[in-house]
């Protein structure tokens, strides 16, 4: 071990990946997660090449390949089923969010993640930051990584975050059994675009399970994370009269959850006095590039490269500032592109978005090593 002590607040994809990457660098890490277990309710996601590269480098490639569903094509369709475009997705694994978290946690092994530990605040002004928990206990670390999401309870310790920016859209999400559906639905990614809504569907495991995400104008009332369960008839009604393939998928929906979509304007700083933001706590983005989880994974790789091998707490401010400098221009750009995509897709615009190799070809571990090298060259 390097002698550096890191506490991670939040045991989701970003926090767990950060812990695994830091441990691979010889850093002593503890993760504090308020939930007792990985929640079974959630969504699917696409683990793109840029996120997969990080996790495979941490030794998780075989487990990911055995768990997720490989996706090679993306069809763009009109509401009536007319195919506008067919894209090669490159390396893309459809997965349940909960399955991805479990794969990373299995890589961490026992004793690293402390469930049922609700963080109620972080004190950055005590020499070393102190994490305080709802049960009255506390933990001291050299670095506290805040990875507790869009509605982070601790990000304001670093700086007051911008107000939430509702997109005006909600996602109605669920899983269905793809058995008996046409091959192009069971194995590929399909997106139907309409005048003010769009529907996305893709496989998430090796057993034929499909994830759907139906993006609709935000209904009345509020939804909180994944806890807002709705009548499946809501999603079927929202797409009544659409293509028969879309109807066939939604006819199988039984458990549907609503999530009201919002992000925040890019902001800084991400770090203060040994406390650093990661993932949605730093740069929450809309899901219309499929990059939220992938960007948190990239954050983890860059941060670990900068903190690993430091040997002591000396120079931490410079290392954390280098992490922000390395990551922020990229996440700012992806946040903005995600907003634009949401507007395009729910306007029925299926025109190509251009070359995305800058997204999927990014090598976060190499970027982290380069940032660490620049510090050494000063």
Secondary structure, 3 states (H helix, E strand, C coil): CCCCEEEEECCCHHHHHHHHHHHHCCCEEEEEECCCCCCCCCCEEEEEHHHHHHHHHCCCHHHHHHHCEECCEEEEEECCCCEEEEEECCCEEEEEHHHHHHHHHHHHCCCCEEECCCEEEEECCCCCCEEEECCCCEEECCEEEECCCCCCCCHHHCCCCCCCEEEEEEEEEEEEECCCCCHHHHHCEEEEECCCCEEEEEECCCCCEEEEEEEEECCCCCCCCCCEEECHHHHHHHCCCCCHHHHHHHCCCCCEEEEEEEECCCCCCCEECCEEECCHHHHCCCCCCCCHHHHHHHHHHHHHHHHCCCCCCCCHHHHHHHHHHHHHHHHHHHHHHHHHHHHHHCCCCCCCCCCCHHHHCCCHHHHHHHHHHHHHHC
